[in-house]
């Protein structure tokens, strides 16, 4: 018998090598999972013109003597020159001339955007280990615009050093780090003269010498990452003192063209801090800075926020904007989200800033508007078959994630507040923030603290609203009343109301408004885990109708035809048609056609047709881009759907009986499309071409209202056409 030597194929060899590398990586990561990273002492030189960083990082670790290796992450473009035990001369005065470089292995990250550096430790190492890294290389990922019709995420970049600015976040992996670590930082930067660097924490010193500026930032509180920003800023600051006596340095870092806006932002910062220290306790940091960014962003970092230049110019001081980022100082940057669990941070921040601010300032109309937006966001962007639990939200990639992780999550906090009451809710929140400062928390943590502080068993609540997907579908099944007379012959009324659930079922309290002949009363019905719940009410007068949740205090699923007509109903319709009702190829309306083509959504289809000579499809939503030269044809097209709500005229238009005239006037309006249930017809019309020039660039920002009126591109009015789908006429029972 002849024995043949087996020679594995190149493909099999590659497969085996990959497996060995992955196993080694898994073992290395497992070995370093529980190693606390205590402190970074970074010395960084930035060269914007060449996109380069050169750095030394002295890292202090607490390592069990049994651990033989530690695995760090680092950007794949950075080259490690050496790693030594101990600290080099010049960092803290120690001399380590006798310390040789220790071995390390470079492994490609499975995510593809970084590398793993496996550092082999000496067998006789102590509990406290200091590793000094020297590394350099480019970080050059110019920001890219996200592919969304409507802006919901910052421009996409893994980090950038360039003449236009420096942006280095934790996701940039610009310094060696351990996954999930919470460290403190001392960062000294060197940048060209004329540039200013800003980071988390407190600026300790700044020195200019030899054409370079050296700045040291110290972050003494543990945090998940250190973000470094640099640009050619104009700075301004003022001191703010809270009611508790805490002093905070308020700062702005703006580009020269926007430096005149500094006081507006400093005033707004002080206003928000005064409100939120009452709710959340002392501000967690020594400063709060508003920093202008060279690309579109709205990011909250420990002790500062990074806002895109376009936002700064648009006076981005609203509660959903600057207020939101300030609340992140407590929620997310002081109490951290646990990496391996769902993201609760954005929901709570949205509730406190985007919504509760309006309650706090007694703006009931705007508070109702925010509840409407939370409900509509979920119902427009989350199809039942694509829904997922709030606990499964980690970060925002699209509008569906935004609707679940921000809007539904925020509304859940509103439901929790209604369930346990105001005083226990706010006491629980303050206790939670204080107890978990500089610590990670998750939904289970929130449940534990709120259950303890309210002395309520809330397992059912978190299981229902956080851990399972969906929302209740509720309706008034029946409303029946009968007349009752007492012994003296005085008449009163007994009303019986049935609430039906077709999804779930859910445990919840549903408000109703009872309209009587000469008055109205608000009541509520507690729904149990059944398909129908019945409640009876004694009333002084004859009830006429019952309105279900008129103030939108309940989170629930609504059919598309129950929602107000709006542009976002067009955006989310799987079958869409764009109607070119203009003849000028240079019209700003053509930009919208091009944008829609460039941002086509997977799973949907858009047909573009000219108005004249083309019949519209019988199904789906329609977006009409109307020029003044085809005004009459557009009016005829929308007449059946909009009725007498809108009239387009030569010098303007009428809407809801009110006239708007002038060459700079434009209107965006939507109506439920006749004979196409769940679809809309939306029209953008300008009296002149210039009237829609500014609107066309930001059209999809205005998707939540039935009509928006513009004058020279600025919004002058916006309203919602709400049909009454949740009203039940009361029938009179005469059998008694």
N, C-alpha and C positions, 0 to 999 in steps of 0.2 A: 504494500500500500504506500502510495506517495502522499506525503503530508505537505499540503500547501500552506504557506504562511499567509495569514489574514492581514490585509492592508486596508484600514478603514478609508472610506471616501473622504475627500476634502469637506464635503457638506456635513458629514457626521462628525469630523474633527471640530469643525466650527461650532456645531451644536453642543458638543461636549465641553468645549472651552467656554462657551456662553453660559452653560449650566454651572460650571465650576465658579465662574466669576459671580454669577447671581447668588449662588450658595454662600460664597465668601462674603459678598456684600450683605446678605441677610444676616449672617453671623456677626459681622462687624456692627451693623446697625443695632442688632439685638444687644450686643455688648455695651453700646454707648447710650441706650435708651434712657437709663436712669441716672446719668451723670449730670449733675447740676453745673451749668456754665455760669460762673459767678460774675465775671467782670471782663470787659474789653477795654484795652488801652491802645487806641489807634492813633497812628501818625500817618497822614494821608497827603500826598501831593497830587493835585489835579491839573491836567494840561488840556484845556478845552479844545484847542486847535487840532490836536492829534487824537482826541478822545481817550487819552491815557490816564490811568491811575497807577501810582506807585505807593505801596503801603507797607507799614510794619504794624502788626497786631500782637500785642502781649495779652494772652488769654489765660485767665485763672480758672481752674477747674477743681472740683471736689470729686476725686476718683477713688473708688475702692481699690486697695492694693492688689486685689485678685484680677482686676481688669487689665488686659494686655494690649488693647487697641481701642481707639476712639475714631468714629467716622464723622467727618465734617462735610458740609455742603459749601460749594464755591462756584461762582460763575464759570462757565466752560471756557470763556475767553481769557481767563486770568492764569498766569503761569507762576507756580510756587517756586521760589528760588531756594529757600531753606526753611526748616523748622527745627528749632533748638529748645532744649530744656532750660528754663530760667529766663531772665530778662537781660537784654543787651545794654551796654553802656549808653547813657543818654536818656533812657526812659525813666529809670528810678534810681540810678546811681550804682546798681549792682554790677559786678564784673563777672562774666561767665566765660572767660578766655579758655578755661579748661573744658567747657561743655561743647561737645561735637554735635553736628547735625544728627537728628534721629531719623530713622527710615520712615518713609510714607509711600503709599501706593495710590495712584490715580485711577478711578473707575468712572466710566461714563454713567450719568444718571439715567434711569429708565424713563424719566420725564422728557429727556432730550434737551432741556434748557440749562443744565448745570452739570457739575461733576461732583463725585464723592471722593474726598481725600481721607484714606484710612491711615491713621498715624499709629505706629507701633511704639508702645511705651516700654521703657526699661523694666526688667523684672523686679527690681528693688525700689520702684518709685514709691514716694510717700503719698499720704492722703491728699494733700494739697499739691497740685501740679500746675506749673506755669509753662506755657508753650509760647515761644516767640516766632511768629511767621513773618517772612519777607516775601512779597509777591508783587507782580505788576501785570499790566496788560490793558487792552482797550475794552471799554464798555460803550457800545455804539449801536443802539437800537432806536432809530428815530421814531417818534410817536406816529402811529397810524390811526386814522379815523375809524371808529367801529362801524360795522355794516348794519346800521339800523336806520329805519326811516325817521325814527324819533330818538333823540339822544337820551340814553339811559345808563351808559357806562362811560368812564373816562377814555380818552384816547389810549390805544393799546401800546405799551412799551414794557420791556423787561428792565429798562434802565438806560440812561443816556448821559454821556459827557460830550458836549459840543459847544461851538461858539454861541449857539442860541440859548444855552442853559445847561445846568446839571441837575439831574434827577436820579437819585440812588435810594431806592427803598429796600425793605427786607426782601422783597421778591426779586430784586436785582442781584442778590447774593454777592454783593460787592465786598463782603468781609467773611471770613470763615465762621460758620455757625453750626450749632447742633439743632436738629429739628425739635421744635417744641420747647426750646430753652427760653428762660426768662433771665435776662442779664442786666447789669448796669454798665454805663459807658462813660469813657472819657475820650473825646475825639478831637484831635488837633489837625486842622486842615491848612494846607498851603495852596493858594490860588493866585492868579495874576492880580497885580494892583488894579484897582477900579472895580473888582468883583467883591461880592459879599457872600459869605457862607452862613447858612442857618441850619441848626439841627435841633433835636429834642433837648429839653432841659434848660440849663442856665449857661449863659455865655460868661466864661471866667476871665478871659483875657483876649486882647487883639493887638497885634504888633505888625507894623509895616516896615519892611527892610528889603533892600536889594531888588525892588520891583515886584515883591510878593507880599501878600497879606497872610499872616498866620493867626488863626482864630481857634480857641479851645472851647468846646461845649461839654458840659458835665451833666449827665442824666443819672441822678442818685437813686431814683425809684426803679425797681425792676420793670422791664418792659419786653415785649416780644421782638422788637427790632429797633434799629436806629436808622432814621431817614435823614439823608443829607441833601440839601438843596443849595445851589449857588447860582448867582446871576449878578447883573449890574443893577443893583437896587438903590432906591432912595428910601431911607428909613425914618420912622417917626415913632415916638413912644410917649406914654403917660402912665402915671401911677393910679391904680384903682384900689379902693378899700371897701371890703364887704361889711355888712352889718355886724359880723362877728369880730371885726378888727383885722381880718386877713388882708395882706397887701399883695396885689398881683400887678406885674408889669405888663401893660397892654402895648402891643407893637404892630406896626405895618411895615412890610417889605414890598414896595411897589416899583414898577418900572417908571422911569422919569415922566412919561406922558400921563400917567395916572396918579402921580404923587399928590395932586390936589384933592383926591378922594379920601385921603388918610383919615381926616377927622370924622367923616361920615361913618367909616368902618369902626373907628375907635369908639364913637358914641354908641353904635349898635352893639358892639361887643360888651360894653359896660351894662347896657340895658338887659341883655340876655343873662349875663352873669348874675346880676342882682336878682333876677327871677329864679334862676335854677339853683343857686346856693340855698335858697329857702326850701327847695324840694329835695335836693340830693346831698346837701351838706357842703362843707368847704370845698372849694375848687382844688383839684388834686396837684396842681403844678405851680411854679413860681412865675410863669409868664403865659400869655396867650398871644400868638402872633398870627396876623392874616398875611399870607405870603402869595404873591402873584406868580403864576406859572406860565411857562412858554407854550404849553399845550392845554387842551380842554381837560379840566379835572375839577372834582369836588371831593377832596380827600381830607380826612381828619387824622392827624398824627398826635402823639403825646406832646402837648403844649403848643401846637400850631395847626393851622389849616392851610391847605394848598389849593387855591382857586385859580382856574384858567383865566387868562387875560380878558377873554370875551365876557366872562362872568363878572369880573371886577368892573369893567366898563359899564355893564348893565345894572350897576348898583345892587349887587347880589347880597343884600342884607336882610332878606325876608326870613321868617322863621324856618321855612323848609330849606333854606340855603345856609346862610351863616349860622342861624340858630341851631340847625341840625348838626353842623360840625362842632359847635360849642358843646352841645349835649354829649357828643362822642368823647369829650374830655373825660367824663365820668364813665359813660357806657361804651366800652370797647377799648379805651386807652388807659383806663385805671382798673376797671373790672374787665378782665379779658374773656374772650370767647374760647371755650375749650376746643382745641384743634380737631379732635376726633369726634365731635358731636355737632348737632345742628346749630346754625347761627341764630341766636336770639337777639343779638346786639342791634341789628338794623330795625327789627320790629319795635323794640322798646324805644329806640331813639326816634323813630318816625312818630310813635305815639306821643312822646313828650314834646317834640319840637314841631313837627308838621301839624299835629292835631291839637294837643292840649294847650299850646300857647294861646289859641283863640278862646278857649274857655277861660284861661287865666286873665285875659284882657277883656273879658265879657263881650266878645264878638260872636254872639250866638249864630248869626247868619253864616259867618265863615266857618264856624265849627260844624254846622250842618253840611256845608259844602264839602268839608274834608271827609266827613263820614260818607257822603255820597261818592266822593272820588275813590275812597277805599273799596266800597262795594262795587262800583262800576269797573274799577281796575281789575278786580278778580273776575267779574262776570264777563267782561269783554275779552280778556286775554287768556283765561284758563278754561279750556274745554273740559267737560267732565271726564272724558277718556284720557286726558293728559294731566289730570290733577295729581298732586302728591301731598304728603303730610308736611306741615310746617316744620316738624322735627327733621325732615330730610333736606331742608334748604341750607346750603352752605355759602354760596355766593351768587351774585346776580350776573347772568349771562344774557338774558333777554327780558322782554316785558312780562312773560309768564312767571319767571323767577321773581321779578319785582312785585308782581301781584300777590304772590304767595309769601315770600320772605319779608317783604316790607309792609304791604297793605293788609293782607289777612292777619299777619302776625301782630301788627299794630292794633287791629280791631279786636284781637283776642285779649289784649291787655285792657281794652275798654270793657269787654265782657267780664273779665276778672274783677275789675273795679266795681261793676254793677252787682256782681255776685256777692262780694264780701263787704262792700260799703266803702265810702270814701276814706274815713279815718283809718281803718285797718290797711287799706291799699297803700296810702302814702306812708304810713308808719313802716309797713313791710318793705317798701321800696328803699327808704332811707337806711333801714337796717341791712338790707341786702348790699347796697353800695358800700357801706362802712365795713361790713364784715368781710367782703371779698375784694377789698382794695389790693391791687398788685397781685391778684390771684385769678386763676381761670375759673369760670363758672359755666354751667349748662342749664338746660331746661329743668333737669332734676333738682339742681340747686335752687332755682327760682321756686319750684313747687315746695321744696322743703321750707324755705324761709317764709313764704307767704302762708303756708299752712300753719306754721308755728305761730307767727305773729297774729294771724286772724283767728286762731284756735278753731280752724275748720278743716275737715277732711276734703281735700281737693283732688284726690287721685282721679275721680271721674271726670273732673273738668279738664285736666291736662291730657288724659287719655282721649277724650272726645275731641278737643279742639287742637291739640298739638300732635298727637301720635297717630291720628287717623286722617285721611284726606277727606275732601268734600265739605259740603255745607248743607244745611237743611233747606228743603223746598216746602214752603208753608203757604197756606191760603185760608181764607175764611170759608169754611164749608157751609155754614148756615148761621143766620142771625134772625131770631124769632122773638117777638115780644107779646106780652099780654097785659091787659089792664087789671089792676088790683085796687080794691077799695077797702078801707079800714072800717071800723064800727061806726065812725062818725060820717062815713060816706066820702071821705077825702080820697081822691084818686092818686095812685102811683103806678109805676110800671116795673114789670119783671122782664129783664132781657136775658135770653140764653144765646150764647155765642159758641160756635164750634170752630176750632182751629185744626186743620188737617196737615199732616206731614206725609210727603211722598218720597222722601229720602231720609236715611238714618235708621231709626228715629233719634232725635237729639233731646237732651234735657236742656231747657232754657226758659227764660221769661220773655214773653212777647207783649210789648205795649200795644194797646189799641186806643183809638179815640172814638168816643160815642157822640155822634151829632144828634141832638134833640131839636125839637121844633123851635125852641127859643134859647138854647144854651148848648154847651158841649162839656164833656168830662173825659179825662184821661184815666184809663185803668190798665191792668195787665193780667195776663193769663200765664200760669206756669205750665209748660208742656212737660209731660212725662215720656217715658220710653214706650210710647204707643203711637198708632197711626192717627189718632184723633183725641183731642182734649176738649172738654166742655166746661164752661164757667157761667155762673149766673150772677147778675148784677141788679140791685134795686135802684131805680131811677125816679127822680121827681117829675119828669116830663116824658112825653112820648118820644122814643128813639126813632130816628129816620134812617140813619145809615151807620155802618161801622167801618172805620178806616184802620187798616192793618199797618202797624209800625210807621206812622206818618213822619216821625222825626228820624227815621233810619238808625235806630239804636240796636238792631239785630243784624248779625251777619248771616246772609242767606244766599242761596242760588236763585237767580232770576233768568228767565228765558230772554233771548235777544230781543224779542218784540216787546218785552216789558221795560226795556231800558230806554232812556231818552234817545232820540236820534242825534248822532254826532259823528264827526269825522273818524273817530277811532272804530266805530262800527264798520265803516268802509274798509279801514286798514286791516281789520281782522276777518273780513269776509273771505272765505276761500275762493269765491268767484267774483272778480272785480272787473269793471270796465272804466277806462278813462276816456272821456269825451272831449275832444279838441274843438271847442266852440270859439275859436279865434283864428284869424287868417294870417296874422303877422308872424312870420317864422322867427323874428328877433324878439318877440314878446317874452317878458319874464316868465310867463306861464309855461313856455317851452322848457325852462329849467326844471319845473316840477315833473314834467313827462320824463325827462332824462333821469332824474333822481329815482323815480319809481322803477324805471327799467334797471338802473344800477343796483337797487336794493331789493330786488325781487325776493320774496319770502318763499322758502322751500315748502312745498305742499299747497301752494296757492297759485292762481293764474290770473294775469291781468291782460285784458284786451284793450288796445288803443284804437279808437275810431274817430273819424271826423263827424261832426254833428249833422252836416247836410248830406243827405243821400244815404244814410246808414241807419237801419233800424237797430234799436237797443235789444240786447238779449232779454228774455223774459224773466230770468232769475239773476240773483246776485246784486251787489251794490254798485252804484254809479258815482263817479267823481267827474263833475262838469267844470272845466276850466274855461270861463266865459270872458270873451272880449266884448267891448261895447258894440262892435259891428254886428254881432249875432245875438243881441239882447232879446229881441222879440222871439226868436226861435227857442232860446233857453227858457223864456217865460212860459211858452207853450209846453215845453218838455216837462217842467216841474209842476204845472198847474194841478194835475190830478193828484199828486202826492202832497203838495204843500197847501193847496187851496188858496184862501185869501190872506194867508200869513205873510206872504212876500209879494212885492210888486217891483220889478226892475224898470227903471225909467231912464230917460236920456241924460238927465243931469244928476241922477242919484238913485235912490231906492226907498221903498217903504217896507217896514217890517213891524209886525204887531201894531199896525195903525199909526206908526210914527215915521215921519219923513227925515231922510238924511241926504243932504245935497252938497255938491262941491266936487271939483276935479280930483281931489286927493282922497275921496271916500271909497272904501271897499268893504265887502261883507263876505263872510264865510258862513253858510247856513246848511243845515241838514234836516231832512224830513223822512219819516218812515215811507219806504217806497210802496206805492199802491200795487196790490196783487203780487207782492213778493215778500211774504212774511219773514221778518228777521233781517231784512236788508234795508238800506237807506239810499237816498239820493242826496249827494252833497254838492254844493255849488260854491266856487270862489269867483266873485264878480267884482271888477273894479270899474269905476266911472271912466277912468283913463288907464292907459298902460302903466304909467308911473305910479298909480295908486296901489298896484299890486307888486311893485318891484321889491320892496322890503319884505312884504308878507311872504312872497314866494320862497324866500330863503329859509324861513322858519315856519312854514305852513303846518308841519306835523307836530309842532309844539302846542297847537290850538285844537287838540282833538277831543276835548272833554265837554264841550258845550254845543248846544243846538244852534246857536248863532253867536258870532263874534264880529263886532263892528270896528273898523280901523279907519284912522285918519292919518294919512302920510305914514303908514306902517305901524302906528302906535294904537294899542287897544283902547277904545273909548267905552265899550260896553260888551258884556257877555252874559248870556242867559241860557237857561235850560228849559226845553219844552217837555214837561212831564205829564204823561197820560195817567189817568187814574185806574190802574189795573188792580189795586189792592183795596177797593171799596166794595162793600156789600150792602145793598139796600135791605132794610129790616122789614120782614113780613109780620103782619099782625095776626096773632093767633086768636080767633074768635070762638074757639070751641069751649072755652071755660065760662 
